[in-house]
Amino acid sequence: MTHAPSPHSHQAAAGAHHGHPAHAADDQAQILDLDAHVLADHLAGLARWLPLQAPPTRILDLGCGTGAGTFALLGQFPEARVTAVDTSTAHLRRLDEKARERGLADRVRTVEADLDAADWPGLGTPDLVWASASLHHMAHPDRALRQVHDLLAPGGLLAVVELSGFPRFLPASGPGEPPSLEERCHEVSAGFHATHMPHRGADWGPMLTAAGFAVEGERTLTVSIDGSRDEAIGAYARSGLERLRLSVADSLPPEDLAALDRLLDADGPESILRRDDLAVRTERQVWAARRTA
């Protein structure tokens, strides 16, 4: 299950999504890898925060993408093995490649599955389930939560990590674009996602309780990373805004769309890749919920 923006030039965006699904999958894998790289310290911090009764040895990563959560958890829990589940063959292939490159292939099992299906494949009896930015993609997350509850070992923990919104990268006003351009793009995109992804931004606490869990921890992680700290942030910003363009292009005023396209032109004088005022600003909500013994 994919859960991050995918990078491709705005000229090729329609083709990537409608005519070249393999290219779209490659692009999305790239942005997932960028997300994992830029936010690696924050993911590791979340893994350390989990209120575990003992270090887990059997972990299930639901909607694993290309493995951001999988590898953060393997790093934090050296005795653990992870079953990584996603709908995307390409993402699972990339995760397998990274596991081999890092010498971790014997600790990772990948499973391709539709988590909206009523029947899941055999996923073992994990003592930790990690669901990062995946539940809001599901048509029936309440059913998925009940399935997770029944899978977990008694006393096991479910960690739900959800984005409060798309990351922001630009200052409110900068050279070459109208003031608050990025924020207006996000306002338009929020309307699109409210229709197509109604569980995005949900409070998962009541749903976890309804599924039989005891919620034992909840926190908001505020992320703010100055662009000068990592050269990958420019590529991450460009990829995120390219993905954002897909949902707002038909609704933006022409002058805003033209300004956005100038930012996304990698070779242009106003390219976002040339900026020295970028930052990654976002929030993530985290719930830790236990299956009581």
Sequence and secondary structure as in RCSB ss.txt:
>XXXX:A:sequence
MTHAPSPHSHQAAAGAHHGHPAHAADDQAQILDLDAHVLADHLAGLARWLPLQAPPTRILDLGCGTGAGTFALLG
QFPEARVTAVDTSTAHLRRLDEKARERGLADRVRTVEADLDAADWPGLGTPDLVWASASLHHMAHPDRALRQVHD
LLAPGGLLAVVELSGFPRFLPASGPGEPPSLEERCHEVSAGFHATHMPHRGADWGPMLTAAGFAVEGERTLTVSI
DGSRDEAIGAYARSGLERLRLSVADSLPPEDLAALDRLLDADGPESILRRDDLAVRTERQVWAARRTA
>XXXX:A:secstr
   S     TTTHHHHHHT HHHHHHHHHHHHHHHHHHTHHHHHHHHHHS  SS  SEEEEET TTTHHHHHHHH
H TT EEEEEES HHHHHHHHHHHHHTT GGGEEEEE  TTSSS       SEEEEES GGG S HHHHHHHHHH
HS TT EEEEEEESS  B S SS TTS TTHHHHHHHHHHHHHHHH TTTT  HHHHHHHTT EEEEEEEEEEEE
EGGG THHHHHHHHHHHHHHHHHTTTS HHHHHHHHHHH TTSTT GGG S  EEEEEEEEEEEE   
